[in-house]
Amino acid sequence: MLTLYDYLPSQNAWKVRLLLNHLDIPYRTEIVRIFEGEGQRAGFLAVSPTGAVPALRLPDGRALAESNAILTYLAHGTPYSPADPFDQAKVQQWLSFEQDHVASIATLRHWTLTGKLARRAPALVERLRVVAHKALAILERELAPRPFIAGATYTIADMSLFAYVHRADEAGLALADHPHVVRWIERVRAQPGFLGTVYPYSIDPFSGGELP
Ligand SMILES: N[C@@H](CCC(=O)N[C@@H](CS)C(=O)NCC(=O)O)C(=O)O
């Protein structure tokens, strides 16, 4: 059976939970208490080189880290990953965009919800806000003419982007200013096997501390 190394408030891990739910694949969960330093233990670093969740262990013992790599692996041969090489690369294009641009929303949300924002350098927060606003503006423009980010069908690129974009309000970014993004969020929510559960940081009393 697959093992998902998880931290419940992590939306990077949620992406993988979402795809496993869409595909109805059974798995076991191993919780990594990232704020208590468990990610930096040698045993976990052998699974995930950065010490971050999510990570996936296959039944044969091999391990894979990085949410988008895990999505790519699990979606291979399913309707969520196109077979055509160009379409596949287009999905990868948006997965790269997610890591390069949308991660700003993830960081702002994390700092806002765990009370760290006021402790951060204002110039750094401002820089992240600029990147996050630009990311939402790009998505608004790109989603205007088509239902899903990589084309006509729902793919892992949508899952990956959705994880943090649909929580942008919690990062202090107004989703209502982006009507095409809002309609895309509704389309993603309507997919069979959609996973609605999002865990708040408040379930972890250590989440207000700094990551080791
Ligand atoms: N690029 C990674 C980012 C993963 C990530 O930042 N995970 C956070 C939780 S959302 C984490 O485990 N942080 C602990 C750490 O970085 O030590 C991915 O997409 O999987």
The ligand as an SDF file (V2000), in Angstrom:
LIG
                    3D

 20 19  0  0  0  0  0  0  0  0999 V2000
    7.8490   22.4790   -3.1470 N   0  0  0  0  0  0  0  0  0  0  0  0
    7.3060   21.6430   -2.1180 C   0  0  0  0  0  0  0  0  0  0  0  0
    6.9380   22.5000   -0.9200 C   0  0  0  0  0  0  0  0  0  0  0  0
    6.4980   21.6320    0.2490 C   0  0  0  0  0  0  0  0  0  0  0  0
    6.3310   22.4420    1.5090 C   0  0  0  0  0  0  0  0  0  0  0  0
    6.7020   23.6210    1.5870 O   0  0  0  0  0  0  0  0  0  0  0  0
    5.7750   21.7840    2.5100 N   0  0  0  0  0  0  0  0  0  0  0  0
    5.6170   22.4180    3.7990 C   0  0  0  0  0  0  0  0  0  0  0  0
    4.2130   22.1720    4.3200 C   0  0  0  0  0  0  0  0  0  0  0  0
    3.0360   22.9640    3.2420 S   0  0  0  0  0  0  0  0  0  0  0  0
    6.6050   21.7680    4.7580 C   0  0  0  0  0  0  0  0  0  0  0  0
    6.6060   20.5760    4.9250 O   0  0  0  0  0  0  0  0  0  0  0  0
    7.4650   22.5800    5.3680 N   0  0  0  0  0  0  0  0  0  0  0  0
    8.4260   22.1170    6.2960 C   0  0  0  0  0  0  0  0  0  0  0  0
    9.8340   22.4060    5.8450 C   0  0  0  0  0  0  0  0  0  0  0  0
   10.0010   22.9700    4.7590 O   0  0  0  0  0  0  0  0  0  0  0  0
   10.7380   22.0480    6.5900 O   0  0  0  0  0  0  0  0  0  0  0  0
    6.1010   20.8660   -2.6260 C   0  0  0  0  0  0  0  0  0  0  0  0
    5.4260   21.3620   -3.5410 O   0  0  0  0  0  0  0  0  0  0  0  0
    5.8430   19.7650   -2.1370 O   0  0  0  0  0  0  0  0  0  0  0  0
  1  2  1  0
  2  3  1  0
  2 18  1  0
  3  4  1  0
  4  5  1  0
  5  6  2  0
  5  7  1  0
  7  8  1  0
  8  9  1  0
  8 11  1  0
  9 10  1  0
 11 12  2  0
 11 13  1  0
 13 14  1  0
 14 15  1  0
 15 16  2  0
 15 17  1  0
 18 19  2  0
 18 20  1  0
M  END
$$$$
